[in-house]
Amino acid sequence: MSPERRREIALKGVEAKKERANLPKAICGSDDRKLQFGDIEIQCYVLEDETRVLSLRSLQSGIGMSEGGGKGGARKIPALMARLANKGMEINGLDVRANTPIRFVTPSNTIADGYDARMLPDICAVLIDADRKNI
């Protein structure tokens, strides 16, 4: 490996370390302790400021979506909310809220994205209403 490539890798490592140091830390939560709703499991964490955060991937799978990103890396929940809004559904600002995930460090020291847990009942209400209206 060339010295330039080693330097590039080292600089990326320094940048990642800085990013991690500035992110909120989860003080509670783990992969093996999930919120259980019947047979649905969603990872939940508590941040230092006591914000409850639901893992983006497990929230997506919990509402029946695949866990990966959408077209071109777009997040699936904001895309779903935008589609529902375009069909006349009242989405209560979920499109904006879903476009601002919380990036944080888990207790296992990995960087994760999530949503404020207070979004879950709002997402469920919109999905239930859309189902009732056959949208």
C-alpha positions as CSV (number, residue, x, y, z in Angstrom):
1,M,0.0,0.0,0.0
2,S,1.3,3.4,-0.9
3,P,2.2,6.0,1.7
4,E,-0.5,8.3,0.3
5,R,-3.2,5.6,0.6
6,R,-2.1,4.8,4.2
7,R,-2.3,8.5,5.0
8,E,-5.8,8.7,3.5
9,I,-6.9,5.8,5.6
10,A,-5.4,7.3,8.7
11,L,-7.1,10.6,8.1
12,K,-10.5,8.9,7.6
13,G,-9.9,7.1,11.0
14,V,-9.2,10.4,12.7
15,E,-12.4,12.0,11.2
16,A,-14.5,9.0,12.3
17,K,-13.1,9.3,15.8
18,K,-14.0,13.0,15.9
19,E,-17.5,12.3,14.6
20,R,-18.1,9.5,17.2
21,A,-16.9,11.8,20.0
22,N,-19.5,14.5,19.0
23,L,-22.5,12.1,18.7
24,P,-24.9,11.5,21.6
25,K,-24.2,8.3,23.5
26,A,-26.8,5.7,24.3
27,I,-26.7,4.9,28.0
28,C,-29.2,2.1,27.8
29,G,-30.3,-0.4,25.2
30,S,-28.7,-3.2,23.3
31,D,-29.3,-5.7,20.4
32,D,-30.5,-8.4,22.8
33,R,-33.0,-6.2,24.6
34,K,-35.7,-5.0,22.3
35,L,-39.2,-3.6,22.6
36,Q,-41.7,-6.4,22.0
37,F,-45.1,-5.8,20.4
38,G,-46.5,-9.3,19.9
39,D,-44.1,-10.9,17.5
40,I,-42.6,-7.5,16.4
41,E,-39.3,-6.5,18.0
42,I,-37.8,-3.0,17.8
43,Q,-34.4,-2.0,19.1
44,C,-34.7,0.9,21.6
45,Y,-32.0,3.0,23.2
46,V,-32.0,5.8,25.8
47,L,-29.6,8.6,25.1
48,E,-27.7,10.7,27.7
49,D,-30.3,13.4,27.5
50,E,-33.0,10.7,28.2
51,T,-34.3,10.8,24.6
52,R,-35.8,7.4,23.7
53,V,-34.6,6.4,20.2
54,L,-35.8,3.6,18.0
55,S,-33.3,2.0,15.7
56,L,-34.1,3.0,12.1
57,R,-33.6,-0.5,10.7
58,S,-35.7,-2.2,13.3
59,L,-38.5,0.4,13.1
60,Q,-38.6,-0.1,9.3
61,S,-38.8,-3.9,9.7
62,G,-41.3,-3.5,12.6
63,I,-43.8,-1.7,10.3
64,G,-43.3,-4.3,7.5
65,M,-40.6,-2.6,5.4
66,S,-37.2,-4.1,4.5
67,E,-34.4,-2.8,6.6
68,G,-32.2,-1.3,3.8
69,G,-32.3,2.1,2.2
70,G,-34.7,3.0,-0.6
71,K,-33.9,4.2,-4.1
72,G,-30.5,5.9,-4.3
73,G,-30.0,5.5,-0.5
74,A,-33.2,7.4,0.3
75,R,-34.8,6.5,3.6
76,K,-37.9,4.4,3.3
77,I,-40.1,6.0,6.0
78,P,-39.8,9.5,4.6
79,A,-40.5,8.2,1.1
80,L,-43.6,6.3,2.4
81,M,-44.9,9.4,4.2
82,A,-44.4,11.5,1.0
83,R,-46.3,8.9,-1.1
84,L,-49.2,8.9,1.4
85,A,-49.2,12.7,1.5
86,N,-49.4,12.8,-2.3
87,K,-52.5,10.6,-2.1
88,G,-54.2,13.1,0.2
89,M,-53.3,11.5,3.6
90,E,-52.7,13.8,6.6
91,I,-49.3,12.7,7.8
92,N,-48.9,15.2,10.7
93,G,-45.4,16.4,9.6
94,L,-43.9,12.9,9.6
95,D,-42.2,13.5,6.3
96,V,-40.1,16.3,7.9
97,R,-39.5,14.4,11.2
98,A,-38.5,11.2,9.3
99,N,-36.0,13.1,7.3
100,T,-34.1,14.1,10.4
101,P,-32.9,10.8,12.0
102,I,-30.9,10.9,15.2
103,R,-27.3,9.6,14.7
104,F,-25.9,8.2,18.0
105,V,-23.4,5.8,19.5
106,T,-24.8,2.5,20.9
107,P,-23.6,1.0,24.1
108,S,-21.6,-1.5,21.9
109,N,-19.8,1.6,20.5
110,T,-21.2,1.4,17.0
111,I,-22.7,4.4,15.2
112,A,-26.5,4.0,14.5
113,D,-29.4,6.0,13.1
114,G,-32.7,6.2,14.8
115,Y,-35.9,8.1,15.4
116,D,-37.4,9.7,18.5
117,A,-39.6,7.0,19.9
118,R,-42.6,9.4,20.0
119,M,-42.8,9.0,16.2
120,L,-44.0,5.4,16.5
121,P,-47.6,6.0,17.5
122,D,-47.8,8.8,14.9
123,I,-46.5,6.5,12.1
124,C,-48.9,3.7,13.3
125,A,-51.9,6.1,13.3
126,V,-51.1,7.2,9.7
127,L,-50.7,3.6,8.5
128,I,-53.9,2.5,10.1
129,D,-55.8,5.5,8.6
130,A,-54.3,4.8,5.2
131,D,-55.4,1.1,5.5
132,R,-58.9,2.1,6.5
133,K,-59.1,4.4,3.4
134,N,-57.6,1.6,1.2
135,I,-54.7,3.8,0.2
